Amino acid sequence: MPWQTPGWAGFAWGPKHFFWTSPDATANLDVHGAAVACVDATFCLSQCHGRGECRSGYCHCNEGYGGADCSLSRNGEIALPTLTAERAALSSTVSVTGAVGVSAVPRPRVYVYELPGEFNTFLAARRQAAESCVLRDYVSASGGAKWSSNLYGAEVALHEALLVSPHRVSDPEEADYFFVPSYGGCFISEFNRPSPSHWLCDRCHKGKAADLASLRQMRWNEALLQHLAHAYPYWNRSNGADHLWPFTHDEGACYAPASLRQAILLVHWGRTHSRPNGSSEYHLWRVQPDARRMYGWRRCYDPCKDVVVPSWRKPEAFAASPYLRKSASTPAAAATDASAGRTRLFYFNGNLGLEPIGGGPLSNYSFGLRQQLHALFGRMDPTEVVVTDQKAPDYSAALASSVFCGVLPGWGWSGRMEDAVLHGCIPVIMQDGIHTPWESVLDAPSYSVRVRREDMPNMVRTLRAMAPERVRALQLALAAAWPRFSYLANINAEQARRGRSVSASAAAAAGDLAPAPGCQVSVTGDDISPAEDGSAPEATFEGRTVNGWVI
């Protein structure tokens, strides 16, 4: 299929044998003196289960197998070559060959669409940086995976995990839900890094015509929806109400097509405000007349049906977590381990919006919340309270040694909730009307603390006065919740492929969690933005880095 985008115009026709050459590639000479490229193994979904050739992001399956990860047999049935760690742990009804009968599949049952590669794996194959759009890469010297810090890796992790999940079915007529494995975060990223040398919003904040990445993604998803509606009967049957569709970029589903309003959107940006008055970051989207075709024209996230899912965190990012100790085998034991050695009351380390970027102020960054936090507590005794934008090399250890950790937005969503939970640090959420991961599903008040913006001046006083029994209860609930904020299924599966022992048992640590009390929707507009129109200041930078911090 011919397709081309300006960002990576070098790729126009696909598929080809290789779209991308690893920066770790080296050249050797054969016996005739000709150069021979030696390329390290690269990422593919489940590394094609050993049933095909991994071509830098997509699987070229061997004869008799198919699917994005080569897990489908010739007749379309799921037939994994080995019993994966996830299926073995989660279901005892899977046969030793990996083939699954419908009667053995637990509910909810999920059908994973096989999409044209331009909507997922071909994007990964076209990447120009090793970590972009993938979960891991491989380095010969280490003999194993090098995990990626890909900001939008959840869209890939969900795809990979669901393909080997015991809940997956090969017959869509048996499905309770349909997963649409689109890599929208990867799609938008190609317009900003590593080429071209500009980003598509250079002129948008001056009120001039602009080629916006947000509009491109909306049209891209409209094309995908058209494909699903014509190639399968299932979208039209429910108008998408049983379809799971990821939107992992900075402002999530704000610039999803409005035609997806009945679908279950999986996002990182849980902004509940009705008719949000504009973009909270530099990918402007509320531009007429196109904005009326966007999901965010009415609301970017509906907690009554959409779900905020955790962002991807590579295992090195929570290496100091007490939950990874062998002794943390139950929630009670994990909570005991997690409470030990916490000498600091409160910790927040991240971009504070204090340094102008591209010559303009960052007053709209984080809706001004991080700036307010710094103004209130940035000069306190660091042995008790830390609010800083100087990235620490021991960030994981600092989180693990603090009782409470701040959770505030950045350019849209921020992964600070995941950082706190994965380290057993009680999250202090300071973002009115914005949900954190699983907040519409789990009982978030049982393991976190919310502080309204108007109460921020009293935050430290409130935390100091909290009864030890309350702190202990929060830590116990947090120890039960933390596995749901990780992507250990993907990490453990890679360990199993390498013949190594699977890491700490998250399944054993996960206790019964209370559900959320019900969906709550903000009936107001964007009441937390300091800007009258909600637009972000003009910026002329590609990345989102201040003092080493990404967001």
Helices and strands as residue ranges (DSSP letters): E 26-29, E 35-38, G 45-50, E 52-55, E 58-61, E 65-66, E 72-73, H 85-90, G 102-104, E 110-112, G 117-119, H 121-125, E 136-139, E 144-147, H 154-163, G 172-174, E 177-179, H 184-189, G 204-206, H 213-231, H 234-238, E 243-247, G 252-255, G 258-260, E 264-267, E 270-271, G 290-293, G 295-297, E 307-308, G 315-318, G 322-324, H 331-339, E 344-349, G 365-368, H 369-377, E 385-388, H 395-400, E 402-407, H 416-422, E 426-429, E 434-435, G 444-446, E 449-450, G 453-458, H 459-465, H 468-481, G 482-485, H 488-497, H 506-509
